[in-house]
Amino acid sequence: MSVCIGAFLLARTGLLDGITATTHHHFYDQFAKEFLNVELVRGPRYVEHDRIATAGGLTSGIELALRVVERYYGDDVAANTAYFMEYTRSPERPVQ
């Protein structure tokens, strides 16, 4: 899992080659130019591809962290975690 420009670090290792990923919207063009083997997805807060997930900015990282909680512990635990954090999750979820 990476947040914001952390996708650049994952891409440099080759972990994102041939799969979808996202990064902070301010860096879309730079990322696309630098990593031709990564399918950059512009728009969603986060992108999941099997065990690897990337998120846009800070709030997107919160969304993705809650998605990871949901993935491993279920929707109820993720919803309770968001409630405890006083965070309202986005109703728009990326297609997985």
C-alpha positions in Angstrom: 0.0 0.0 0.0 1.2 3.5 -0.9 -0.2 6.9 -0.4 0.4 10.0 -2.6 3.8 9.9 -4.2 4.6 6.7 -2.5 3.5 5.1 -5.8 6.7 6.5 -7.3 8.7 4.3 -4.8 6.7 1.2 -5.6 7.0 1.9 -9.4 10.8 2.3 -9.1 11.0 -1.2 -7.6 9.0 -2.7 -10.5 6.2 -3.8 -8.3 3.7 -1.8 -10.4 4.9 -2.9 -13.8 1.9 -4.1 -15.9 -0.8 -3.3 -13.3 -3.0 -0.3 -12.5 -2.0 2.3 -9.9 -2.7 5.9 -9.0 -0.9 8.8 -7.2 -1.7 12.3 -6.1 -3.4 14.2 -9.0 -0.8 16.9 -9.0 1.8 14.3 -10.1 -0.3 12.3 -12.7 1.7 13.6 -15.7 5.1 13.2 -14.1 4.2 9.6 -13.1 2.9 8.7 -16.5 6.0 10.0 -18.2 8.4 8.2 -15.8 6.7 4.9 -15.6 5.5 3.7 -19.0 5.0 0.1 -17.8 2.4 1.2 -15.2 -1.3 1.7 -16.1 -2.0 5.0 -14.4 -5.6 5.5 -13.3 -6.6 9.1 -13.0 -9.6 10.0 -10.8 -10.4 7.4 -8.1 -9.2 7.9 -4.6 -7.4 4.6 -4.6 -6.7 1.6 -6.9 -6.4 -2.0 -5.8 -4.6 -4.7 -7.8 -4.4 -8.0 -6.0 -2.2 -7.4 -3.0 -0.9 -4.0 -4.1 -2.9 -0.8 -3.6 -2.1 2.8 -4.2 -4.0 6.0 -3.1 -4.0 9.6 -4.2 -3.5 12.1 -1.3 -3.9 12.1 2.4 -7.7 11.7 2.5 -7.4 9.0 -0.2 -4.9 7.2 2.1 -7.5 7.2 4.9 -10.0 5.7 2.4 -7.6 3.0 1.4 -6.6 2.2 5.0 -10.3 1.7 5.8 -10.6 -0.5 2.7 -7.7 -2.6 4.0 -9.5 -2.9 7.3 -12.6 -3.9 5.4 -10.8 -6.4 3.3 -9.3 -8.3 6.3 -11.9 -7.7 9.0 -15.1 -7.0 7.3 -17.4 -4.0 6.6 -18.7 -3.7 10.2 -15.2 -3.3 11.6 -14.3 -0.8 8.9 -17.5 1.2 9.5 -16.8 1.2 13.3 -13.2 2.3 12.7 -14.4 5.2 10.5 -17.0 6.1 13.1 -14.4 6.1 15.9 -12.2 8.3 13.8 -15.2 10.6 13.1 -14.5 10.1 9.4 -17.2 9.8 6.8 -16.2 7.4 4.0 -16.8 8.4 0.4 -19.8 6.6 -1.1 -17.8 6.3 -4.4 -15.7 3.2 -4.3 -13.3 2.2 -7.1 -14.2 -0.8 -9.2 -12.1 -3.7 -8.0 
